[in-house]
Amino acid sequence: MTPHLRSLRPLYPAIILFLLASAAAQVQTGFHEPYKWNWKLSRGWPAHPTLRTAPLSRAERDAIFKASYDAFVSDKNWSERISPGSEWHQAIWEARIKLMDLDGDGTPEVLLMGNGLESSGDGNSSFRILKKQGTRYKVILDGIAEQVTLDTRFDPKHPIVALYGHYSASDGDLELYRIGSDDHLHYLAKYLVTWPASKGAFEATPTLERTDHRSPHFDR
Protein backbone atom coordinates (compact mmCIF):
# COMPACT_ATOMS: atom_id res chain seq x y z
CA MET A 1 0.00 0.00 0.00
CA THR A 2 1.39 3.39 -0.97
CA PRO A 3 1.82 6.15 1.64
CA HIS A 4 -0.94 8.09 -0.11
CA LEU A 5 -3.44 5.24 0.28
CA ARG A 6 -2.40 4.71 3.92
CA SER A 7 -3.16 8.36 4.61
CA LEU A 8 -6.70 7.79 3.39
CA ARG A 9 -7.30 4.81 5.70
CA PRO A 10 -9.20 6.86 8.35
CA LEU A 11 -11.63 7.91 5.60
CA TYR A 12 -12.42 4.35 4.46
CA PRO A 13 -15.64 3.97 6.54
CA ALA A 14 -17.03 7.26 5.21
CA ILE A 15 -16.08 6.37 1.63
CA ILE A 16 -17.76 2.96 1.94
CA LEU A 17 -20.94 4.52 3.36
CA PHE A 18 -20.99 7.07 0.54
CA LEU A 19 -20.65 4.36 -2.11
CA LEU A 20 -23.38 2.26 -0.51
CA ALA A 21 -25.72 5.25 -0.30
CA SER A 22 -25.06 6.11 -3.94
CA ALA A 23 -25.78 2.55 -5.00
CA ALA A 24 -29.01 2.52 -2.98
CA ALA A 25 -30.12 5.81 -4.53
CA GLN A 26 -29.50 4.43 -8.01
CA VAL A 27 -31.57 1.35 -7.22
CA GLN A 28 -34.39 3.51 -5.85
CA THR A 29 -34.51 6.00 -8.68
CA GLY A 30 -33.60 3.59 -11.44
CA PHE A 31 -31.18 5.88 -13.28
CA HIS A 32 -27.68 7.26 -13.09
CA GLU A 33 -26.37 10.77 -13.48
CA PRO A 34 -25.43 12.05 -15.93
CA TYR A 35 -28.45 10.63 -17.72
CA LYS A 36 -27.81 9.49 -21.28
CA TRP A 37 -31.08 9.91 -23.18
CA ASN A 38 -31.44 7.37 -25.97
CA TRP A 39 -33.40 9.78 -28.16
CA LYS A 40 -33.34 7.36 -31.09
CA LEU A 41 -35.85 5.21 -29.18
CA SER A 42 -38.37 8.05 -28.90
CA ARG A 43 -41.68 6.70 -30.01
CA GLY A 44 -44.06 8.28 -32.42
CA TRP A 45 -47.73 7.62 -31.93
CA PRO A 46 -49.73 6.07 -34.75
CA ALA A 47 -53.17 7.44 -35.43
CA HIS A 48 -54.82 4.20 -34.28
CA PRO A 49 -56.02 2.77 -32.06
CA THR A 50 -57.76 5.59 -30.25
CA LEU A 51 -59.58 5.36 -26.94
CA ARG A 52 -62.80 4.97 -28.91
CA THR A 53 -61.48 1.98 -30.92
CA ALA A 54 -59.16 0.35 -28.35
CA PRO A 55 -59.55 -3.44 -27.87
CA LEU A 56 -61.08 -3.00 -24.43
CA SER A 57 -64.53 -3.56 -23.02
CA ARG A 58 -67.02 -0.69 -23.18
CA ALA A 59 -66.88 -0.43 -19.38
CA GLU A 60 -63.08 -0.07 -19.45
CA ARG A 61 -63.17 2.55 -22.21
CA ASP A 62 -65.83 4.49 -20.31
CA ALA A 63 -63.77 4.33 -17.11
CA ILE A 64 -60.64 5.57 -18.93
CA PHE A 65 -62.64 8.36 -20.58
CA LYS A 66 -64.03 9.49 -17.22
CA ALA A 67 -60.58 9.64 -15.61
CA SER A 68 -59.09 11.51 -18.58
CA TYR A 69 -62.12 13.83 -18.74
CA ASP A 70 -61.83 14.64 -15.02
CA ALA A 71 -58.13 15.43 -15.43
CA PHE A 72 -58.84 17.66 -18.42
CA VAL A 73 -61.65 19.55 -16.68
CA SER A 74 -59.54 19.99 -13.54
CA ASP A 75 -56.67 21.37 -15.60
CA LYS A 76 -58.73 23.70 -17.82
CA ASN A 77 -61.77 24.40 -15.61
CA TRP A 78 -63.85 24.11 -18.77
CA SER A 79 -66.53 21.64 -17.73
CA GLU A 80 -69.21 23.74 -19.43
CA ARG A 81 -67.37 23.41 -22.77
CA ILE A 82 -67.08 19.61 -22.76
CA SER A 83 -70.71 18.65 -23.09
CA PRO A 84 -71.42 15.37 -24.93
CA GLY A 85 -70.97 15.86 -28.64
CA SER A 86 -68.72 18.91 -28.32
CA GLU A 87 -65.35 19.03 -30.09
CA TRP A 88 -63.56 18.85 -26.74
CA HIS A 89 -65.59 15.81 -25.73
CA GLN A 90 -64.71 14.09 -29.02
CA ALA A 91 -61.03 15.00 -28.65
CA ILE A 92 -60.81 13.01 -25.40
CA TRP A 93 -62.32 9.97 -27.12
CA GLU A 94 -59.89 10.34 -30.03
CA ALA A 95 -56.74 10.26 -27.87
CA ARG A 96 -54.22 7.77 -29.19
CA ILE A 97 -53.76 4.89 -26.78
CA LYS A 98 -51.13 2.32 -25.81
CA LEU A 99 -51.32 -0.33 -23.11
CA MET A 100 -48.03 -1.13 -21.41
CA ASP A 101 -47.04 -2.58 -18.04
CA LEU A 102 -44.80 0.06 -16.45
CA ASP A 103 -44.44 -1.44 -12.98
CA GLY A 104 -44.15 -5.20 -13.50
CA ASP A 105 -47.43 -6.09 -11.80
CA GLY A 106 -48.90 -7.78 -14.86
CA THR A 107 -51.63 -5.15 -15.36
CA PRO A 108 -50.87 -2.71 -18.18
CA GLU A 109 -51.01 1.01 -17.58
CA VAL A 110 -52.87 3.18 -20.10
CA LEU A 111 -50.82 5.73 -22.04
CA LEU A 112 -52.85 8.42 -23.81
CA MET A 113 -51.43 10.90 -26.32
CA GLY A 114 -53.77 13.76 -27.15
CA ASN A 115 -55.30 14.17 -30.58
CA GLY A 116 -57.29 16.92 -32.27
CA LEU A 117 -57.93 19.75 -29.81
CA GLU A 118 -55.70 18.05 -27.23
CA SER A 119 -52.70 18.54 -29.49
CA SER A 120 -51.14 21.73 -30.76
CA GLY A 121 -49.87 22.81 -34.13
CA ASP A 122 -46.28 22.84 -32.87
CA GLY A 123 -46.27 19.08 -32.27
CA ASN A 124 -46.74 18.97 -28.48
CA SER A 125 -49.76 17.08 -27.16
CA SER A 126 -51.33 16.22 -23.86
CA PHE A 127 -49.92 13.00 -22.41
CA ARG A 128 -51.45 10.99 -19.59
CA ILE A 129 -50.64 7.77 -17.80
CA LEU A 130 -53.55 6.02 -16.08
CA LYS A 131 -53.33 3.17 -13.60
CA LYS A 132 -56.13 0.68 -13.08
CA GLN A 133 -57.57 0.53 -9.58
CA GLY A 134 -60.33 -2.05 -9.38
CA THR A 135 -62.90 -1.05 -11.97
CA ARG A 136 -61.66 2.54 -12.10
CA TYR A 137 -58.65 4.27 -13.59
CA LYS A 138 -56.55 6.97 -11.94
CA VAL A 139 -54.47 9.55 -13.81
CA ILE A 140 -50.99 9.35 -12.27
CA LEU A 141 -49.28 11.61 -14.81
CA ASP A 142 -50.86 14.51 -16.69
CA GLY A 143 -48.29 16.26 -18.84
CA ILE A 144 -47.26 17.53 -22.27
CA ALA A 145 -45.04 15.74 -24.77
CA GLU A 146 -44.04 15.60 -28.40
CA GLN A 147 -42.11 12.33 -28.03
CA VAL A 148 -42.06 9.64 -25.36
CA THR A 149 -39.14 7.31 -24.63
CA LEU A 150 -39.55 4.19 -22.49
CA ASP A 151 -36.08 3.45 -21.14
CA THR A 152 -35.67 -0.14 -19.88
CA ARG A 153 -31.86 -0.09 -19.51
CA PHE A 154 -31.84 0.20 -15.71
CA ASP A 155 -34.89 -1.87 -14.80
CA PRO A 156 -36.93 -3.66 -17.51
CA LYS A 157 -39.92 -4.03 -15.17
CA HIS A 158 -39.93 -0.36 -14.16
CA PRO A 159 -38.91 1.62 -17.26
CA ILE A 160 -38.13 5.30 -17.10
CA VAL A 161 -40.76 7.33 -18.92
CA ALA A 162 -39.01 10.25 -20.63
CA LEU A 163 -41.26 13.02 -21.94
CA TYR A 164 -39.82 15.43 -24.49
CA GLY A 165 -41.64 18.64 -25.35
CA HIS A 166 -40.04 21.27 -27.54
CA TYR A 167 -39.82 25.06 -27.29
CA SER A 168 -38.39 25.53 -30.77
CA ALA A 169 -36.61 23.61 -33.51
CA SER A 170 -33.40 23.67 -31.47
CA ASP A 171 -34.39 23.08 -27.84
CA GLY A 172 -36.95 21.64 -25.45
CA ASP A 173 -37.52 20.00 -22.06
CA LEU A 174 -36.98 16.38 -21.06
CA GLU A 175 -38.73 15.13 -17.90
CA LEU A 176 -38.11 11.69 -16.40
CA TYR A 177 -40.61 9.64 -14.38
CA ARG A 178 -40.85 6.08 -13.13
CA ILE A 179 -43.42 3.95 -11.32
CA GLY A 180 -41.59 2.46 -8.36
CA SER A 181 -42.02 -0.84 -6.57
CA ASP A 182 -44.17 1.09 -4.07
CA ASP A 183 -46.78 1.52 -6.84
CA HIS A 184 -46.35 5.32 -6.91
CA LEU A 185 -45.17 7.53 -9.75
CA HIS A 186 -41.83 9.15 -8.99
CA TYR A 187 -40.37 12.25 -10.57
CA LEU A 188 -36.68 11.75 -11.38
CA ALA A 189 -35.24 14.76 -13.19
CA LYS A 190 -35.69 17.55 -15.72
CA TYR A 191 -33.25 18.63 -18.42
CA LEU A 192 -32.90 21.35 -21.01
CA VAL A 193 -32.30 19.62 -24.35
CA THR A 194 -30.34 21.54 -26.97
CA TRP A 195 -30.05 20.13 -30.49
CA PRO A 196 -27.08 20.96 -32.77
CA ALA A 197 -28.03 24.04 -34.78
CA SER A 198 -26.67 22.52 -37.97
CA LYS A 199 -28.89 19.42 -37.71
CA GLY A 200 -32.14 20.15 -35.86
CA ALA A 201 -34.22 18.02 -33.50
CA PHE A 202 -33.82 14.23 -33.67
CA GLU A 203 -31.12 14.48 -36.31
CA ALA A 204 -28.01 14.40 -34.10
CA THR A 205 -27.10 13.81 -30.45
CA PRO A 206 -28.27 16.74 -28.25
CA THR A 207 -26.71 18.15 -25.09
CA LEU A 208 -28.60 17.78 -21.80
CA GLU A 209 -28.39 20.24 -18.91
CA ARG A 210 -30.03 19.44 -15.57
CA THR A 211 -32.39 22.30 -14.75
CA ASP A 212 -34.18 21.18 -11.58
CA HIS A 213 -32.94 20.84 -8.03
CA ARG A 214 -35.48 18.46 -6.57
CA SER A 215 -34.67 15.14 -4.99
CA PRO A 216 -34.44 12.40 -7.65
CA HIS A 217 -36.98 10.38 -5.69
CA PHE A 218 -39.60 13.12 -5.37
CA ASP A 219 -43.03 11.54 -5.07
CA ARG A 220 -45.59 13.10 -7.41
N, C-alpha and C positions, 0 to 999 in steps of 0.2 A: 504494500500500500504506500502510495506516495505521501510526502509530508502534507501536500495540499488536501488530499482526501482525508488524512487523519485529522486535520484541523476542522473538517466538516462533521466529524463524528458526533459531537454534541447536538447537531441539528438533524440527525437521522430520524428520530421519532417524529419531529414536526414535518419533515419531508414526506415520510411514509403516510402520515395522516392526510397531508395535502393531496397526495396521489390517490389515496383511497376515496377521499371526498370527491375529487374530480371524476373518478371512474363511476361513483354512485350517481353523480349529477348527470353524466352522459347516459347512464342506463335509464334514469328517470325521464329525461327530456327526449331521449332517442335521437340526438344529433350532436355533432361536434362543431366547435368553432375553430377556424372560420368555416362557415357553411359553403359547400360547393354545390351550387344549384345546377342540376342536370337539365338545362333548359330545352335540350333536344327531345326530352320526354314529355314536354308540355302537350296536353291533349286538347285537340279541337273537339267541338261538340257537334255531332251530326244532327240534322234537322229532326230525325225520328229515332226512337219513339219520343212522344211527348207524354205529359202526365195523362192527357185524355186517352192516349192509345197504348199506354204501358200494359204489359202482360200481368196485370194485377187484378184482384177482384174489385168489383164496384165499391165495396165497403172500404177497401184499402185506398183506392184512388180518392174517394170522398174524404177519408181521414187525412190524407196527405194534403189535399186541397185546403181543408179547413185550417191545418197548421200553417201552411204557407200564406193563406189569406190573412190569418190573424197576425202573422209577422209583418206582412205588407201594410196592413191597416195601422198597426202599432207604429211602424216606421214613418208612414206618410200622414197619418191622421186623416185619411180620406175615405172613411167608411161610407159616406153618402155618395161617393163617386164609383163604388164598386158594386152596384146593384146587379142582380142576375141579368145577363145579356149585354152588359156594358163592355166596352173595349178592354177596360182594366180587368174585369172579371174573366174575360176570354184569355187575356194575356197570362193569367195565372195557370189556367188549364193548358196553355200551349207551351209551358216551360219544358225544356228538354230534360230528360231524366236518365240517370244511370243508377243501378243498384250495385253496391259494392260493400263488402264487409271490411270495415275500417278498424275494428277492435278485436277481431279474432274470436267473437262469440258465436259465430255461425249464422247470425241474423244480419242480413245486409242493411247498411244505412242507405238512405235515399239522398242522391245528389241532384239538385235542380239548378239548371242554368237558364236564366231568364230569356224570354223570347218576346218579340213584338214590342209592346210598350214597356216591358221590363228589361229592355236592352237599349243601348244608346247608339247613335250614329258613329261614335268614335271607337266602337268595338267592345267597350266594357259592358257587362251585364250583371244583373243581380245573381248571386250565387248562394244557395242554402244547402246545409246538410241537416237532415232530419233523422232522428233515432226513434225506432219503434219502442213503445212502452205499452204493452198489453194490446189493446185494440186501437190505441191512439198513437200519434206521432208527435214528437217534440222537436222544434227547430233548435239545434245546438250551435249553429253558425249561420249568421245572416250577414253576408258581405257583398263585395263587388269584385269581379274578376274578368279579365279578358281570356286568360289561359289558366289551366289548373294542372299542376304536376303532382302525382302520387309517388312519393319517394319511399321505396321499400328497402333501401340499402342498409339501414340500421336495424330495422325490425320489420320483417315481412308481415307480421300479424297486426302491427300498429303503424301503418305508413304515415309519413309526414305529408300533410296536405299543404301544398304551396300555392298560394293565390297570387297571380300577377295581374295588376291593373296598370295601364299606362297613363302618363300625363301627356306625352308627346311621342313623336316618332323615335326619340333618342333616350327617353328615360321613363321610369315608372316605379311602382312600389311592389315589393315581394313580402308577403306575410306568411309565416309558418305556423301550422296548428297540428295537433295530434290528439287522438282519443287515447287516453292512458288505460292502464289495467284497472284503474279505479272507476272506469266507465264515464269519466268526465272529459270534456274537451279542454285541452290545455293550449294556451298561447305560448309560442316558443320564441319568435323573434320577428323583427321587421327590418327590411333593407331597402336602400335606394339602389335601383338598378340603372346603370348607365350603359347604353349600347354604343359601340364604336361609330363615330359620326360618318365614317366612310362606308359603313355597311348597312346600318339600320337594325331595327328590332328583329331578333330571331334569325339573324344572318351571320353573326359572329359572337364569340364569347364575351359577355358583358362583365363589367366590374360591379361588385357588391359592396355597399358601405352600410354598416349597422347604424340604424338611426333611432332605435329605442333604447331605453335604459331600464326596462322592467325585468324582473326575475324571469329566467327562461322556463320556469315551471308555474307561471302565473295562471291561475284557474279562472277561465272565462265563465 
